[in-house]
């Protein structure tokens, strides 16, 4: 299994880290065979599987069910599972729900959104590895007024950078950075010791993540600008997944047209 120490070593030697979301056993097998290091059971399932217009309706039971399906096929990848909306409002609820994701869902790391330093610290103290998430926060879409690029002003960028450093100090092992200018993605990746996994955050992040259905061109509605349909250029899904891994490793994805 890929370990946190191995991910840190990849960052230090400049080797890009690959991540994709996953929601079932069949795709889990394909992602493992493609050599993806991180598999994220994302609450994006609310939009791409359940047909909602946001991730907000996704429940803990939904996450546990899909995590169990995905991790049942576990191999060498590290399996991260999202804590869904309002499942970590307090330290107590975060600890209870992280335990459920680990014990019932097979998670090896949990992911949460926002500058929740106290929650991250408490989870890490109890032995739950944490992936933090800054920039565009889908669970805060109503507060943000929609899906917009974050950190465009110097003031906003500094807040995100300060939050990233604080989350690292709180014990986060990874950081997902979503929809920020590429220059800020580079700045944060250089400032942190932990790996920064970008999605719409530029090629200079330590790794990349995409929603699996975006990478295969089957997401309902308009595909996000920061994504690419890898299936369009390949003969089948397995080849498309391998092409994604190669493109990230070779720093060919994301290109300028996928960045802000």
Secondary structure, DSSP 8 states (H G I E B T S, - for coil): ---HHHHHHHHHTT--EEEEE--SHHHHHHHHHHT-SEEEE-TTHHHHTS--SSSTT--HHHHHHHHHHHHTT--SSEEEEE--TTS-SSHHHHHHHHHHHHHTT--SEEE--S--HHHHHHHHHTT--EEEEEES-GGGHHHHTSS--B--SHHHHHHHHHHHHHHHHHT-SEEEEESB-HHHHHHHHHH-SSEEEEESS-TTSSEEEE-HHHHTT--SS---TT---SGGGSSSHHHHHHHHHHHHHTT-SS-GGG--
